[in-house]
Amino acid sequence: MKLLLIPLFLTFVTTIASAQESQQSSGSFTGTVQRTVESTYLIYLPDGYDEKSEMEWPLLVFLHGSGERGSDLQKVKVHGPPKLIEAGKKFPFVVLSPQCPDSTDWDTETLFALIRYIASEYQIDESRVYLTGLSMGGWATWDLVMAHPDYFAAIAPVCGRINRNYPLRAGEIKSLPVWVFHGAADDVVLINQVSKMIIALKAAGNEARFTIYPLSNHDSWTETYDNPELYEWFLKQKKN
């Protein structure tokens, strides 16, 4: 038995030695990845908008929830600013309301590319670009501003989820005006998720506003978008 064990032991030692002698070399890579993106959308131009004028207008971007996904833009009009515009409400800014395709979530870079496109095609003051959304659109509002924290003048997420690491990154938007809305009885997106982000923002020095509707479940958007104070607050915000 001893004669059999000795070669095995020697083989084991040799294997360890070989592993210790092996080396990994370092390298780096630089490349460009491009992809084609597309989106359908509704666009609202305020009274007084004139392509021939040099006047620039603020832009409000509205992101709908999961129930309005698809290829029928009429579905986008069931909630929020598009619903109010359809009913005859006048807004003092351009309103962009894109539609998310079926069976998918909002794509951050598609949205940002669309916003920049609209800003270049219309007379938009890019120091006053405002972002809001409800439910899935509220989630996308957080995603978009965390991906591009220096672009937006203010955000107003409504009953939107918070990605787990965003409270750890709250300092990235410490100077951004934020107004969050949520129903206390929401059983779709629990309010404690949002509370963690508000606590983190305040700890970072951001005096974020947090409106809680004590009797509301997931539909905290109807009362939010029917409130003129939201739009007045948006118009007071401007990037330095």
Secondary structure as UniProt FT lines:
FT   HELIX           2..21
FT   STRAND          40..44
FT   TURN            47..48
FT   TURN            51..52
FT   STRAND          57..63
FT   HELIX           66..68
FT   HELIX           73..78
FT   HELIX           80..86
FT   TURN            87..88
FT   STRAND          94..99
FT   TURN            102..103
FT   HELIX           108..121
FT   TURN            122..123
FT   STRAND          124..134
FT   HELIX           136..147
FT   TURN            149..151
FT   STRAND          154..158
FT   TURN            164..165
FT   HELIX           166..173
FT   TURN            174..175
FT   STRAND          178..183
FT   TURN            184..185
FT   HELIX           191..203
FT   TURN            204..205
FT   STRAND          209..213
FT   TURN            214..215
FT   HELIX           221..225
FT   HELIX           228..235
//
